[in-house]
Amino acid sequence: MSQRVTIDPVTRIEGHLRVDVEVDGGKVKKAWASGQMWRGVENILIGRDPRDAWAITQRICGVCTTVHALASVRSVENALQLELPVNAQYIRNMIILAHAVHDHIVHFYHLSALDWVDVTSALKADPAKAASLAESLSSWSGNGKAEFTKVKERLSGFVGTGQLGIFTNGYWGHPAMKLPPEVNLIAVAHYLQALEVQRHANKVVSILGGKTPHIQNVVVGGVANALAVDSQAVLTVERLLAVKDWIDQLADFVKNVYLIDVAVVGGFYPEWTQIGRGIVDYISVPDIPLDGRNTEFALPGGHIAGGDLASFKQIKTHDDAYFKDGVSESVKHSWYEGGKGPLHPYKGETRPQYTDFQDDGKYSWLKSPTFYDKPMQVGPLPRVLAMVAAEHKPTIDYATHALELVSTVAKTKVGIDALHSTIGRHAARAVACAVEVDELARQWDLLLASMARGDLKTFNKPVFPKGEITGVGMHEAPRGVLSHWIVIQDGKIRNYQCVVPTTWNAAPRNEKDEPGAYEACLAGTPVAIPDQPLEVLRTVHSFDPCLACAVHVVDQEKQPVVRVRAA
Amino acid sequence: MRVVVLGVGNILLSDEGLGVRAVERLSRAYSLPLEVAVIDGGTSGMELLEDLEGIDALIMVDAIRAGEPAATPIRLTGEALPVFFRTKLSPHQVGLCDVLASLELLGRSPRHISILGLQPQSLALGMELSREVEDGMPALLGMIVSELALLGLVAAATGGGI
């Protein structure tokens, strides 16, 4: 008999993502991903000044404020065909990259590592053995016996008082937890160290962006940072030197801790390279522009069909018709008025039509985006595969390094095909993070070199024409392709649609009733204990789910639920 | 002494953003002592770790759904803080509660935490507060000022409107 398992919410910010799976014979047969909250934010923008859109759209989401700000200004600049000063690009690029590094570190250690790491098992570890294992893998200074002993004591203290705090209610002792106690202890120590390190990335964003969590420095036409070689009031060389110091510390952690931890976890869970494959049609866009017109990029992107790197088709600019013409969204299974078939975002409509959760009908507030009528997977995995296909050397080097380490731990050869999987998405995210932290340092160099040449320009004034113009703002955000689509009429916003990464991945079935990425990737996932669906969470969390509408009301009554019933 | 007044919520969903609106108005309507930092937290999480680390008191301002009539003032502190901060479905999702839990783990929690807010009337899309909550805002600002007074800090009205 099959059982229906409902996990609601998967992201704990209330009312976000609901996942239903039908389990039969210990495996997921069918899955439904449902956004549980209407995100009609686009409607707020209609009639407003396009220069204000970024400040409003960065409030869509609590995790990714900066990415919406940037995609928004890019959409307006694309509509105006406005060239930016390169300094503005460098500063934006550093914000993008520091945010990405922050996001990836927090995602792995604080959102998903505990799917794989059993905190209570770490109490059984021998700190000396843990230290010799960790020191054999990395030169990181926080890997000593003294450090691990201290962490174990702190953890014992927590468990002894019955206060697991942040670790409460994990699936401890679950049969799918397989790391040895020493590896669990190392991971817990790095979890704590990551809390310290992630703040460096946040400081970079706040110095350059004026403030976090909501950056202030973005404007249509560039950035509002005044550059100076000496003045104290603006972005000086002195402040930039502090930024460089934080970047270096981040790079040390990402390369010597994060990348290695992911490879070690992967090596102990080789079966997870065979789970969660799902959709292997991938899309990413190039990012980190090196010129003012968004035609040259440090990090390439494009489309891969059927998981075959040889099929790679590069997206060359942020005005590339291959991307702009390929995107459409269906609402056949979404709680919106439809009947017109899939619509291009410029023509997109957001008129709610709620029904109950209908397995074969409408069941999500998310629309279902497709690229040339096919559902896609987006995120670090598509990004890394595209960069490998485009022969981006740093990506190839880090990916090779990570896979060699996995192979050593697993004691079997693990190749790039292993990346099309649940654990592969984590590995790809770590590889992307290493590439991004290096690129962050390079963008810093480029900005300093430009200032040294006497170029301090950061803004070109936009001029809005009469009549209608359209634009798309593309951004390869931490969770994948983000695009904002704007229609401007006589200098006012006439239509606005955001196609966000989690919409691609958590999409409901499309016009042809094909499942979205989460739904497809969940099929075949084993489930040992239906009321502790750890394996389902592993696959969903590997995408770094973030549904953009962070509702944040403190609710004194409602508790999140896992429900199990006979299907 | 270091005190943070943190407004949280989503300003695109009307009353959901009342915490952010309250701290914006607090900064305009009162002259605050130097010990007090006012932060618009929006809906963010981990980015706030640094700001909340090792402070003496956190006054969080938020929409609080307690099944009361709209705009009812609500103050949660000590034992009355929701179990929200202590229990959860899984340890996997990081929000503000997780920031506080992480600080606890690091041994650098705020020594005193209180949550002040109003029962929201509307969570509909829109950047304006509902009439009821709008009318309740002076009371909420008054609660923040009283909370600061409990900590021995005096907020002086600037005479500007709120």
Contacts between the chains, C-beta under 8 A, distances in Angstrom:
chain1	res1	chain2	res2	distance
A	9	B	89	7.9
A	10	B	93	8.0
A	11	B	93	5.1
A	12	B	88	6.1
A	12	B	89	6.4
A	12	B	90	7.3
A	12	B	92	7.6
A	12	B	93	3.7
A	12	B	95	6.3
A	13	B	43	7.4
A	13	B	93	6.9
A	13	B	95	5.5
A	38	B	125	7.4
A	40	B	125	5.1
A	41	B	12	5.3
A	41	B	125	6.8
A	43	B	125	6.4
A	44	B	12	6.1
A	44	B	125	6.2
A	44	B	126	6.9
A	44	B	127	6.4
A	56	B	12	7.1
A	56	B	127	7.7
A	59	B	10	6.3
A	59	B	11	5.6
A	59	B	12	5.2
A	59	B	42	6.2
A	59	B	43	7.6
A	60	B	12	6.9
A	61	B	43	7.1
A	62	B	10	7.6
A	62	B	42	6.1
A	62	B	43	2.9
A	62	B	44	4.8
A	62	B	45	6.3
A	62	B	95	7.4
A	63	B	44	7.2
A	63	B	45	6.8
A	65	B	42	6.8
A	65	B	44	6.7
A	102	B	46	7.6
A	102	B	47	7.7
A	106	B	46	5.0
A	106	B	94	6.2
A	110	B	46	6.8
A	110	B	94	5.0
A	110	B	98	6.9
A	110	B	102	7.4
A	111	B	92	5.2
A	111	B	93	6.1
A	111	B	94	5.5
A	112	B	92	6.0
A	114	B	90	7.8
A	114	B	91	4.8
A	114	B	92	6.2
A	115	B	92	6.5
A	154	B	105	7.8
A	158	B	105	7.3
A	165	B	86	7.7
A	165	B	101	4.8
A	165	B	104	5.0
A	165	B	105	5.4
A	166	B	91	5.7
A	166	B	98	6.1
A	166	B	101	3.7
A	166	B	102	5.9
A	166	B	104	7.4
A	166	B	105	5.8
A	167	B	91	5.5
A	168	B	86	6.8
A	168	B	87	5.9
A	168	B	88	6.7
A	168	B	91	7.0
A	169	B	87	6.4
A	169	B	88	6.0
A	169	B	89	6.6
A	169	B	90	6.4
A	169	B	91	6.9
A	170	B	90	6.7
A	170	B	91	4.9
A	171	B	90	7.7
A	192	B	105	7.1
A	192	B	106	7.1
A	195	B	49	6.9
A	195	B	102	5.6
A	195	B	105	7.8
A	195	B	106	6.4
A	198	B	46	6.4
A	198	B	49	7.4
A	199	B	49	6.1
A	199	B	50	4.9
A	202	B	46	7.7
A	202	B	47	5.2
A	202	B	49	7.7
A	202	B	50	6.4
A	203	B	50	7.5
A	205	B	47	7.9
A	212	B	44	7.6
A	212	B	47	4.9
A	213	B	40	7.9
A	213	B	41	6.5
A	213	B	42	5.4
A	213	B	44	3.5
A	213	B	47	4.6
A	213	B	48	7.0
A	214	B	40	6.8
A	214	B	42	5.8
A	537	B	90	6.6
A	537	B	92	6.7
A	541	B	92	5.9
A	549	B	10	7.4
A	549	B	13	7.8
A	550	B	10	5.7
A	550	B	43	3.6
A	551	B	10	6.4
A	551	B	13	6.5
A	551	B	16	6.2
A	551	B	123	7.0
A	552	B	8	5.8
A	552	B	9	5.2
A	552	B	10	5.9
A	552	B	16	6.4
A	552	B	43	5.1
A	552	B	62	6.9
A	552	B	63	7.4
A	552	B	95	7.8
A	552	B	96	7.9
A	553	B	9	7.7
A	553	B	16	6.2
A	553	B	62	7.3
A	553	B	63	4.7
A	553	B	64	7.1
A	553	B	65	4.8
A	553	B	120	6.5
A	553	B	123	7.1
A	554	B	62	5.3
A	554	B	63	7.1
A	554	B	64	4.7
A	554	B	65	6.8
A	554	B	76	7.8
A	554	B	82	6.3
A	554	B	84	6.5
A	554	B	115	6.5
A	554	B	117	7.0
A	555	B	65	4.9
A	555	B	82	7.9
A	555	B	84	7.5
A	556	B	64	7.3
A	556	B	65	7.1
A	556	B	66	5.2
A	556	B	67	7.8
A	556	B	82	5.2
A	556	B	84	7.5
A	557	B	65	7.9
A	557	B	67	7.0
A	559	B	87	7.8
A	559	B	89	7.7
A	560	B	88	6.9
A	560	B	89	3.8
A	561	B	89	7.6
A	562	B	89	7.1
